[in-house]
Amino acid sequence: MISGTGEKVSGSNDAARSPFWFNGQDQLGFSPALLEFAWGKRLSFNGSKRRLSGLPVVPNPKPVTVTFKKVGRWTYYCNVHAGMKGTVNVRPKSARVPSARADRRAVARQVARSLRTAKRLAKKRAPAGVVEVGVAGSHGEEYFAMVPSAVTVPRGSTLTFRMSSGSYDVHTATTGPGDPERQPSSYLGRLAGSFNGAVLDPRAVYQSEPPTTTASLTPTLHGNGFWNAGVMDGSSDTPLPASNAVTFGAPGSYDFYCLIHPFMKTTVTVQ
């Protein structure tokens, strides 16, 4: 649940000291409700007031236990991943419900099915000119990788970085100085680190180029070779884009990462 903080972005400049286009746009951050943590607590629910776990950004979050006090069919959602939801059917005490053993069997079947699907996802091939940012299965599975993990293109080529069809996740495709996973103090490392705080660095969230603009990526773009697809998802219910494209204007090697999941990476070699 990313929302405006009530402030406007100001003073956000690139490494060449030129203002980014999103100055004047809403400063984005996580809803304050998601930073009120219930990890390790026992909660009750009677249908009159929502219950939130909070974001799992605390070290080793413990499970949240919810006791349902009212009969009904209740839907629970992830406030970060659009479309990700589940249902709890609460029946009267006198009604028959599946046993714990039956529940374990159902879970085992679902896990086995998802593991079979996950193995297939890792073998998916992307169409020419496309990098899949994550690969989604048909039941909510997600292969956290960029596909292909390496690609070689001639100078002047355009690549589209896109969310996988059916994905419930959110990703970015971002290149610039540093490795956000191994170098937290680098340019990309600091941008990735902002996802662990209440207010997000606008350079991490917004696409680096004005909407509908396709940049020519060189080692000097924005003064340091920075380009960001921005936060993307595959849902039609959010304003986030599902893809973004960039043209490669100079030869070299360009590493792209997801700032939200920095272990996701692809390398583009431009000849």
C-alpha positions in Angstrom: 0.0 0.0 0.0 2.2 2.8 -1.4 0.6 6.2 -1.1 1.4 9.8 -1.1 2.8 11.3 2.1 1.2 14.6 1.5 4.4 16.2 0.3 5.7 16.8 -3.2 9.1 15.6 -4.5 11.6 18.5 -4.6 15.3 18.8 -5.1 15.7 15.3 -6.6 18.6 15.7 -9.1 20.6 13.2 -11.0 24.4 12.8 -10.8 24.8 15.5 -13.4 22.8 17.8 -11.1 19.9 18.0 -13.5 16.4 17.8 -11.9 14.5 14.6 -12.5 11.1 14.9 -14.2 9.2 13.7 -11.1 10.0 16.8 -9.0 6.6 18.2 -8.2 5.0 14.8 -8.2 3.7 13.1 -5.0 6.3 12.0 -2.5 5.6 8.3 -2.0 5.9 6.1 1.0 4.3 3.1 2.7 1.0 3.8 4.4 1.6 4.4 8.2 -0.7 1.5 9.0 1.8 -0.9 7.4 4.5 0.3 9.8 2.4 -0.7 12.9 3.7 -4.2 13.5 1.7 -7.1 14.9 4.3 -9.7 14.5 4.3 -12.3 17.3 0.9 -11.0 18.6 -2.5 -12.7 19.0 -5.4 -10.8 17.5 -9.1 -11.3 17.3 -11.4 -10.5 14.4 -15.2 -10.0 14.4 -15.6 -8.3 11.0 -15.9 -4.7 12.3 -12.3 -3.7 12.2 -9.4 -4.7 9.9 -6.4 -6.5 11.2 -2.9 -5.9 9.8 0.3 -7.7 10.3 2.4 -4.8 9.1 5.3 -5.1 6.6 7.8 -7.9 7.3 10.7 -5.5 7.5 11.5 -6.3 11.2 14.2 -8.9 11.9 12.9 -12.5 12.0 9.2 -11.6 12.1 7.1 -14.1 14.1 3.7 -15.4 13.0 0.6 -13.4 13.7 -2.3 -15.5 15.2 -5.8 -14.4 14.4 -8.9 -15.8 16.2 -12.1 -15.3 14.2 -15.1 -14.4 16.4 -17.8 -14.2 13.7 -19.2 -16.7 11.2 -18.7 -15.7 7.6 -16.5 -15.7 4.6 -13.6 -13.4 5.0 -11.1 -12.4 2.4 -7.5 -11.4 3.4 -5.1 -9.4 1.1 -1.5 -8.5 0.7 -1.4 -4.7 0.7 1.8 -4.7 -1.3 1.1 -7.3 -4.0 -2.0 -6.4 -5.9 -4.3 -9.3 -6.6 -2.7 -11.6 -3.9 -5.5 -12.8 -1.6 -7.0 -15.7 0.3 -10.3 -16.7 1.9 -11.1 -17.9 5.4 -14.5 -19.7 5.8 -15.6 -19.4 9.5 -18.5 -21.8 10.3 -20.6 -22.3 13.4 -19.1 -24.5 16.2 -21.6 -27.1 15.4 -20.6 -27.4 11.7 -18.3 -30.0 10.4 -14.9 -28.7 9.2 -11.9 -30.4 7.7 -9.6 -32.0 10.3 -6.1 -30.9 11.0 -4.9 -34.0 9.1 -7.0 -33.1 6.1 -5.6 -29.6 6.2 -2.0 -30.9 6.2 -2.8 -33.1 3.2 -4.3 -30.2 1.3 -1.3 -28.1 2.0 1.0 -30.9 0.9 -0.8 -31.2 -2.4 -0.7 -27.4 -3.0 3.0 -27.3 -2.2 3.8 -30.2 -4.4 1.9 -28.6 -7.3 3.6 -25.3 -6.8 7.1 -27.0 -6.7 6.3 -28.7 -10.0 5.3 -25.4 -11.5 8.3 -23.6 -10.1 10.7 -26.0 -11.8 9.1 -25.2 -15.2 9.3 -21.5 -14.6 13.0 -21.6 -14.3 13.2 -23.0 -17.9 11.0 -20.3 -19.5 12.5 -18.4 -22.5 11.7 -14.7 -23.2 10.8 -13.5 -26.7 13.5 -11.6 -28.6 13.8 -8.1 -27.4 12.2 -8.8 -24.0 13.6 -9.4 -20.5 11.1 -11.0 -18.2 11.4 -9.4 -14.7 10.2 -12.4 -12.7 8.3 -15.3 -14.1 4.8 -16.1 -12.7 3.0 -19.4 -12.4 -0.7 -20.0 -12.7 -1.3 -20.3 -8.9 0.7 -17.4 -7.5 4.2 -19.0 -7.9 7.0 -16.6 -8.8 10.4 -17.3 -10.1 12.5 -14.5 -8.7 15.0 -13.9 -11.5 15.4 -11.9 -14.7 15.0 -14.0 -17.8 17.4 -14.3 -19.6 20.1 -13.7 -17.0 22.4 -12.4 -19.8 21.8 -11.1 -23.3 24.0 -9.6 -26.0 22.5 -7.0 -28.4 24.0 -4.7 -31.1 24.2 -1.0 -30.4 21.0 0.8 -31.1 18.8 -2.1 -29.9 15.8 -1.6 -27.6 14.9 -4.0 -24.9 11.6 -4.1 -23.0 11.7 -5.1 -19.4 8.3 -6.4 -18.4 6.3 -8.1 -15.7 5.4 -11.7 -16.3 1.7 -12.2 -17.1 -0.2 -13.3 -14.0 2.4 -12.0 -11.6 1.2 -10.7 -8.2 4.6 -9.3 -7.4 6.3 -5.9 -7.8 9.7 -5.4 -9.4 12.0 -2.8 -10.9 14.6 -3.1 -13.6 17.4 -0.6 -12.8 21.0 0.0 -13.9 23.6 2.3 -12.5 26.7 2.4 -10.2 27.0 -0.3 -7.7 25.5 -3.7 -6.7 22.4 -3.1 -4.5 22.8 -6.5 -2.8 26.5 -6.5 -2.0 27.2 -2.8 -1.9 24.6 -1.1 0.2 26.5 2.2 0.3 26.6 2.5 -3.5 24.2 4.6 -5.6 21.9 1.7 -6.3 22.4 0.3 -2.9 21.1 3.4 -1.2 18.1 3.5 -3.5 17.3 -0.2 -2.7 17.7 0.5 1.0 14.9 3.1 0.9 12.4 0.3 0.5 13.0 -0.6 4.2 11.8 2.8 5.4 8.6 4.8 5.6 9.5 7.3 2.9 10.7 5.9 -0.5 13.5 7.6 -2.5 11.6 8.9 -5.6 14.6 7.8 -7.8 13.8 4.2 -6.7 10.0 4.4 -7.3 9.5 6.6 -10.3 10.8 5.7 -13.7 13.8 7.7 -14.5 12.5 9.1 -17.8 9.3 11.0 -18.3 6.4 8.7 -19.2 6.2 7.7 -22.9 9.9 8.6 -23.3 12.5 6.0 -24.3 16.0 6.9 -23.2 19.2 6.1 -24.9 21.3 4.4 -22.3 25.0 5.2 -22.2 27.5 5.3 -19.3 26.9 9.0 -19.0 23.0 9.0 -18.9 22.0 11.1 -15.9 25.7 11.6 -15.2 26.4 8.1 -14.1 24.7 5.6 -16.4 21.5 5.5 -14.3 18.2 4.2 -15.8 15.2 2.9 -13.9 12.0 1.3 -15.2 10.3 2.3 -12.0 8.2 0.1 -9.8 6.2 -2.2 -12.0 3.3 -4.6 -11.4 1.0 -6.7 -13.6 -2.3 -5.5 -12.1 -4.8 -3.3 -14.0 -6.1 -2.0 -10.7 -3.0 0.1 -9.9 -1.4 3.0 -11.8 2.0 1.2 -12.0 3.2 0.3 -15.5 3.7 -3.4 -16.4 6.8 -2.7 -18.6 9.3 -0.1 -19.7 11.8 0.0 -22.5 15.3 1.4 -23.0 17.5 1.8 -26.1 21.2 1.1 -25.8 23.2 4.0 -27.2 26.8 2.9 -26.5 28.7 -0.4 -26.3 29.6 -1.9 -23.0 28.2 -4.1 -20.2 25.1 -3.0 -18.2 23.9 -4.8 -15.1 20.2 -4.5 -14.3 18.8 -5.2 -10.8 15.4 -5.2 -9.1 15.8 -2.7 -6.3 13.1 -4.5 -4.3 14.7 -7.9 -4.8 18.4 -7.1 -5.4 19.4 -10.7 -6.1 17.4 -10.5 -9.3 19.8 -9.5 -12.1 20.5 -9.6 -15.8 23.6 -8.4 -17.7 23.2 -6.8 -21.1 26.3 -6.7 -23.3 26.1 -4.2 -26.1 28.4 -4.6 -29.0 
